[in-house]
Structure formats: structure tokens, C-alpha cells
Amino acid sequence: MEIVKSRFVRSSAELEGHPAVATRRIKLADLIHDATIRGINASYVEEIISAMITKKWQHDQTLFTVRYDRKTEKYLVLDGNHRLEATICFKTQVGQKKEPKMGNCRKRVKC
């Protein structure tokens, strides 16, 4: 328990002076992957897509931790890159009137 507590305190101290966290809606088109965090695990993305297909995923409760990038005028996703990739793949298939299926997004996912 002490380890978790000290990590939290350290993280809180590191965030001092930064803008407060706010929850708001951001257009999907304004979100981009932050590849500096880690790569995308395609099998995990497919698990999320499977949850979306079976309607076990609540799209309106999907949260991302983001940072605004002035250079691109987009939001870099710091936490939630797998959810972002799955959402983009799912919405692309639905928009193309395809029945969403796992594997259709494999070409998009780069691990």
C-alpha cells in the first residue's frame, strides 16, 4: 500500500503548476495516437472491437487522457491508444456500412 501511496504523491507533485484536469467531449478526428508511449497491441484492440460488436462496450463512457499539441492542433492520446484504435476501426466499418468484424482493422493496426 505504501508503494501506491508514494507513487500517487510523487505523481501529484509532478502535476503541480499544470492545468487542472477537465472532462469534456473531443471529436474523434481531433485525437491522434501518441506513439512515444508504446506500440499498439493488435490482439487487445480486437478484444475491444469484439466488445463493441457484442454491445458490451459503452461508447459514451470511453475516456482518454490527452495533451493538446499546438503544432498539430490535435490532442495526443497519452492513455487510451488501444481504445482509440478500436473506436476508429469500429466506426470506420460502421460508416462503410460493413458489418463490424474482427480482423477487418488488422491493416490499420501497427504494433
N, C-alpha and C positions, 0 to 999 in steps of 0.2 A: 504494500500500500504506500509506503514511503517513497518508493521509486516513482510511482504515478504522480504523487503529490509534488515531488521536486521537479518532475518534468513539466507539470502544469504551471508551477510557479515560474520556472525558467521561461516557458513559452509566453506567459503573461507579461513578464518583464521585457521580453524581446519585442512585444507588440506595443509597448508604451510609446506614445507620441504618434502612433499610426491612427488613421481614421477609424471610427467605430464601425463595427460590423452591422450591416443592414441587409435585411431580406427584401428582395424586390424581383420583379419579373424582368427577364432579359430575353430578347429574341434569340432563338436558336442560331440564326445566321450570324449573330454577334459574338458567339462563343467559338474559340479555337483551342485546339489541343496545346498544352504546354509540354513539348517533348523533352524538356530538360528534367522532368520529374522521373519518369520511367517509360518504358515502351508499353504498348497495348497488348494484353493477353487475349488472343482471339477466342479461345475457348470460354473465357469468362464473359466476353461480350456476347457470345452465343447463348450462354445461360441467361443473361439479362433479356435478350431478344425472345427466348423461349418463354420467360415470364410475361413479356408483353403480349406474345401471341395467345397465351392461355388466359389473358386478362387478370393476371395476378400482380401486375405492375400498376402502381398509381402514378400516372404521369404528372398530375398536378402537385404531387408531393416530392418530386425529384429536386434535390438541392445540389448546387455546385459551389465550391469555394473558388472565387475568381479574383483576378487582379487586372485592372484596366491598363491596357498598353497604349500609350499616347501615340506611338509610332504607327501602329496598325489601326488604331481607333476601334479595337476589338477587346474582348475580355479573354484573358488567358485562363484556362481551367487548371487550377492548382490541385484540386481534389474533385474527382468525378469524371476523369477522362474515359473510363470504360462505360459509364452511364451515358456520356455524351456520344460516344461512338455508336452504342446500341440504339440510342434515340434517333440519331441521324440515319442509320441504316433502316430502322423500322419505318420512320416517316417517309423516307425515300421510296421504299417499296409500296407503302400505302398510297403515296402520291402518284405512283405509276400504275395504280390500280392492280398491282400484283398482290396475290395473297402472300402475306409475310411468311417467309420460311427461313429456317436456319440455313446457313451456308450461302445464301444469296449475297451477303455482305462480305464474304471472305476476301474478295479482291480489294476492298477498301481498307481492311484492317492490316496494318503493318506492325509486325512485332519486333 
